[in-house]
Amino acid sequence: MLPIEVRYLNVVWSDPETVIKLECSRDALEIEQIPSGWQVETTTFPSAHHYIGVCIKYNRLKHTPYFELADGGRQDLMALKVPGSEEVWWIQSSEWDEQGKRHLSELYRTAGRAGLIIQGQKLTIENNTFNFSVQDLEYYLSDFKNNLWMLILNNSSAAKGSVNKEMPDCFNDETLGLFHDFIQSVEKIVQKPGMVLIESQGKLPLRKVRPVPRSFREYATQPNAKSLTSRTYLESYDTAENQFIHYCVKRVFYVLKSLSRVADAQSRSYTQRITQEKESVEVLQQSNVKQVDSRVYDNEISKLERDLAALAQSLSALVIGGSPVAGSQPSAEYGTYSVQLEPCRNHPRAFFANRLDGYDFQKRHGTYLVVKFPGGIDLSTIHSSLRRCDIGISGRYVKDKKNEENGNPHFELEFLQIESASIEQHPWKQELSKLIDHRKQLERNNWKVPLTREELKDRAMESDVSKRKIALYDVMV
């Protein structure tokens, strides 16, 4: 294991050399081993200015940690000593910000990969943003570059319609034909180029000499010389026509080189698109299962457990929040009932009981039941959470049968004092049980589930679209 710790640091300076306070994040970042060395994933903090700090543990410092730069150079890290201790942290410092009183660092505001050499080993820092990882950004950048080339080279695109009027298509048959005719014409001119004769003087054998004044002087001084200066001529191709043709050839050659670069970029773009689409098809056809994120189940289970615990705590108000009903009640009894409640309008401590001890009260008795609680109890805040919930209530109560003004009877169950209240049945409990069972099953299957029929249909459609794209790109390469 690499003998270092990586944490986020909050540092306060008084000047470039003096640290007033240095706070470390509670947990160290996880470092994992990869084929090229070690890797740690970090997050940018452009507003909070939290630094990525590295601390060497247990071993003596072998060298100053440094970043490998793109141009082959290096950037040494700056050492920070924690005030009041011997602990040393290393951070990147680009420059000192006098106004903000802090050292600036590219790592807290720039996403990407950075290679850090520490204790003779390489640590790759993958600096992600809150919204995108380094892999996401690389994918979007590659996709943007591909789409940009497609936009430039697609001459039928509406997005560049105005550009087409100013810059015609350089890859159509007419333009390529003009280049071909130009090259053929230049080749014919090169075979028989224009030429002029320029008079000059030079040494020639005696029988070929065309005398000039210098010839007579040489003959007078060297009567036995085998060659004398003679009038002669030189063939020159440095004509105005040839200069113009040379200029045209140079400009056309420059244009053709530029077009060749664009064509190569287009070919690479289509080749890359073909590779991406083939990889996409391969991934789509690899398996008929999908990976499930275990955190989704864990978060949902935790939420249901918290909700049930909060609901149980709210029900405790029935025990500790109610005031016993005053007065003598000789007919009072003690017992436990399981009720399912619905609010009763204009009666804050009275509720309709849809179910009593697990059965439908109105269906069995032909009338309704009203449950009353001691004064001071308010269930309005948790009423929505109690829907289809059976509550077990124990305490002293009285039962009575009463008649309404129209003569229709109904029953009342009034609790004088409540000693305990608990959730017996709740849809959340059933859902929680199902989630826990399903989670265990997914864990046994390595968190993989078969695709649904609709997902298989969508995957087949995506695969078909990718294959048609590959066929189209093959023609364009």
N, C-alpha and C positions, 0 to 999 in steps of 0.2 A: 504494500500500500504506500502511496506517496505520502511522506511525512509532513503534510501541510494541512492547514484549515483555510477554507474560503468563506468569508462572511461579508454581509453588508455593514458598512461603517458610516456613522454620522459623526463628522469631525468639525470642531469649532476652533478657529485660529485667531490669534491676536496679531500675528505677522507671519510672513512666509516660513519662518523657522520655529515658531512657538505654537504648540498645541495646548489649548485651554482644556478641552474636553474631547474624549474619544469614546463613543458608545458602539458596541458590537450588537448585531442581531442575535436573538436568543438561540437560534439553531444554525449550525454550520450547513453549508450547501453540500449536496451529495456529489462526490467525485467518483466517476466510473472509469474503468479501464477500457480502452479501445485499441485497435491494431497499431495506430500511430503513437500511442502513449496513454494520456489521460484526458478526460473531458469533464467539464462542469457547465451546467446550464444556469444562466443568470438572466436578470430582467433589468431593463433600462429604467432610470428614475430621473427624467429630464427636469422635473419641477422640484423634487425633494433634494436632489443633488446627493444621493447616497452613493458612496464609493464601493467598489469591489476590492476588498482587502484580502491579502494573503499573509498568513502567519506560518513560519517554519517551526515545527514542533520536534522536540526530542533530539534533533541532530544539530551539529554545528553548521553555520552558514558556509557553503562551499564557494559561492560567488553571488554577486548582486543579481537578483532576478531581473530579467529584461524581456521586452516584447520583440519579436521578429517583425521587421517592417517589410513592406512589399518590395522596396528597392534593394533588399538584401542587407540593410543596415539594422541597427538595434536601438531600442529606447529603454534605458535603465529605469527601474521603479524607484520611488522615493520612500525612504524609511520613516515611519512614525512610531515614536515611543509613547506608550500609554502613560499618561501622567500618574505618578505615584507607584509605578511598577517597572519591571524590567522587560515586559512583553513588547515586542516590536511587530508592527504590521507594515506591509508594503503596498503602496497604491501607485496608480499612474498619475503623473502630473504633466499636463501639457504646458501650462503657464500659470502665473499668479494673477488673480483678478483683484485689483486693489480696491475697487468699489464694493464688491461682494465679500471681500475678506475670505477668499478660499482659493485653493488650487483647482484649476479646471481639468476635467478628465473627459476624454472622448467616450469612455465606457458607460457613463451614466446618461448619455443622450444619443448614442449611435448603435444601431442593431447590426449584427454581423459576427464573424468569427475572428478571434485574435489568438495568436500563438504565443504563449508565455513559456519561457525557458527558466526553470527553477530547479535548483539542486541537480543540474545536469540532465533533467528530464523535461519533456514537452507536455504542457498542459494547454489544451484547446478550450478557450472560453467561448461558448455559444451564447451571445448576448441577444436575447429575444425582447420584443416589446410586449405590452400587455395584450395586444390584439393579434399579433402575428409572431410565429417562431421564425428562426433563420431559414428553415426549410421552406416555409410558406412564402417568405419574401423572395427567396431564390426562384421558386416556381413562378410567382407572379411576374418577376422581372424577366425571366426567360419567355413567359407567355406574352408579355408586353412587347419584347423585342421581335418575337415572331410575328405578332399581329401588325407591328409597325412596318416590317418589311412587306407583309402582305398588302398593306394599304399603299405603300409606295409603288409596288410592282403590279398591283391590280389596276389596269387601265380602264376597266369598266366600272370602277367604284364611284358611287355618287359623292363620297367624301372628298375626292380629289378632282371633281369635275372642273372646278375653276382652274386648277393647275394644268389640266390637259390642254386648255386653250393656249397656254403660254409655252408649254414644253411637250412636244409631240412624243408619241410612243417610239422609243429608239429600238424596239425589238420587233417591229412589224416587218413584213416581207419587203415592202417598198424601201424602207431605210436600209435593210441588209443588202438589198439589190444594189443600191447606190454605193455602198461601201465596196461591194464586189466589183462594180464597174470601175470605180476609182483605182482599186488595186491593180486590175488588169491594165488600165491605161498607163499607170506608173511603170509597170513591168515592161511595156512596149517602149516607153521613153528611155528606160534604163538600157535596153538593148541597143538603141541608136540615139544616144544623147546629143543634144546640141553642142557645138564646139566652135571655137575661133582659133585662128593661127596668130601667134605673137612672134614678131621678128626678134632674133637674139643673135649672140655670137658664141662660138664654141670651137674647139679643136677638131679638125677633120684631116683625113689623109690628103696628100698633095693633089691627087687627081680629082678630088671632090671639092677642093677649096674654091669658094667664091670670095675673091679677095676684097678686103677692106683696108684702109690705111695701115692698120696694125699688122696686116699680113705682109706688106712690103717691108715694114721695119724689121719683122722677125726674119724674113728671108735674107735681108741684107746682113743681119748679124749672125744668122745661123743658116748658111747656104745648104748644109747637109741635113737639116731637120726633116723628119719623115711626116710631120703634121704641123699645120699652121692654123692660126686663128682664121675662122671663116664666118661668113654670114650664114645664119641658119634660122630655124623657127621652132616654136614650141606649141603643142596642142593644149588648149586651156578649155576647161568646162565651166569656168567661173563666169557664167553669163547671167544676165538678169532673168531670163526665162528659167534657167536651172535653179537659181536662188528662190524664185517664186514657188517652183515645184517642190524644192526641199522644205520650204516653210509649210506648204500644204501637207506634205507627208508627215512632218513632225506633229502638226496639230491633229491630223486624223489619227496618228498613232497614239497620241495622248487620249483622244476621245475613246478609241477602241480599248485602251488599257483600263480606262474608267468604267466602260461598259462591261468589260470582262470581270472587274471586281464586283460590280453590281450583280452580274449573272452568277458569279460564284457564291455571293451572299444569298441570292435567291435559291440556288441549288442546295446550299447548306441549310437554309431555313426549311425548305420542303423536306430534306432528308431528316432533319431533327423532328419535324412534325410527324413524319412517317414512323420514326422510332418511338415517339411519345404515344401515337395512336396504337402501335403494335403492343407496347407495354400495357396500355389501357385494355386492349382486347384480351391480352394474356391474363391480366388480373381479373377481368370479368368472367373469364372462362375457367379460372383455376378451381374455384370451389363454389358450391351451392349453399355455403354457410356464411354467416357474418359474425364479426367479433362484437361482443357486448361489453360496454364499459362498466366494470363492477362498481365504480363510484356512484353511478346513477342509482343502483339498488341500495347501496350503503346510505346515501343521502336520504332516499325516500324512507327507508326503515328508521333512520335516526329521527326524521321529521315526525313520522307517525308516533314513535315512542315519546317524543317530546310533547306532542299534542295530547296524547292520552294521559301523560303525567300531569300536564297543565290542567286538563279537564278534571282529573281526580282531585287535584289540589283545590280547584274551584268548588267541587262538590263538598269539600270539607267545611265550606261555609254553612252547610245545612246543620252541621254538628256544633261548630263554635260560634256561628253568627246569629243563630236564632235565639229568641227569648221564649222561655216556657210560657204556655198559656195559663193565665191566672184563673183561680176559682176551683171549686171542688168538682171533680168529675168522677162520680161513683161508678159509672159504667166504663171507665177507661180500661183498656187492655194493653198488654205488651206483646209485641211480635214483630215479624219481618214480612214486608211485602216487596214484590218486584213490580214496578210500574213503568209505563212508557208515557211521557207527559206531552201535552200540547197546551199552549198558553190560553188562559181564560180572560177575555177582554174585561177591562175595568176592575180586575181583581188581582192585585200584584202578588199575593201569596197563594192564589188558587189556580189549579191547572186541571185540564181534562186528562183523564187516564184512558188512552186508547186500548192499552193492554194491561191486564192484571195477572201476575203470576204466570205469564206466558200465553194467556188465551185472550181472544177478542172479547172485551167485556160487553159491548153493545150487542154483538151478535148472539151472545149466550143469554143475556138478561133482558134484551129488548129495550134498554134505556142506557143512559150514560152515567159515568162515575166522575165525581169531582174530588180531587185530592187537595187538601189545604195544609200549609206548613205554618210553623210558629212565626210570630212577628219578627221582622228584621231580616228576613231571607229574600234575596233578589236573584233570580236565575236568568234574568233577561239578557245578561251579557254572554251567557253560554247557551242560550236557547237553541241557536242554529247548530251547535255542536252536539246537542242532545237528540237530534232527530233520529228516529228508529233505534234509539238507545234504551235499554232496559236498566233501570237503576234499582239496586237493592237497598231498602231503607228499613232500619230497625229502630224501635222506640215505642213510646206510649201513644196510643191513639184511641179515638172513639169512632164508631160507625153509626150512621143514621140514614133513614129513608125519608125524603122530603118530597112535597108536592109543589109544583109550580102554580102560578096564578090560573093557568088554564086547566089545572087538575092533573097534568101529566107528572108521574113520579120520577125521581132520580135518586141516586145514592151519593152519600158524602163520606169520605175517609179523611178525618182530620187528625194530624199528628200534633200531640200536645208537647212532646219533647222528642228530639232525635238523638240517638246515641251513635249511630254509624250510617254512612252512606257510601256505596261503592258501585262501580260500573260492572254489570253482569254480562250484558251483551251490547256490542257496538259494531257498526260496519267497519270502523277503523281497526278493531281487533281482528276481524275476519280478513281484512285486506292485509294487515301486518302479518298474520299467519301465512297467508298465501305468498306474500313477498319473501318471507324467510324460507319457506319450502322451495320456492322457485329459485332463490339465490343458491341454496344448497345443490339443487339439480344443475344449475349453470356452472357452479364451481367444479362439479364432477366432470362436466363436459368442456372444461377449460374455457368457459365463458363464450362458447360458440353455439349459435342457434341456426336452424335451417331457415332459408329465405322463404318468404311467403310467395304465393302465386303471383301477386301483383309485383313484388320485387323481382321475381324471376322474369316476368314479362318486361319490366322496365330495363333490366340488365340485358336481355336479349335485344331490345330496341337500341340501347346504347352501343352494344357490340356491332350491330348492323350499321349504325351510323359511322362508327369508327372505321369499319371495313370499306365503306363507300368513300370516306375521306382518303384512306390509304390508296385506293385505286385512282382517285383524282390526283393526288400528289405524285404518284408514280409517273403519270403522264407528263407532269410539269418539270420533273427533275431533269 
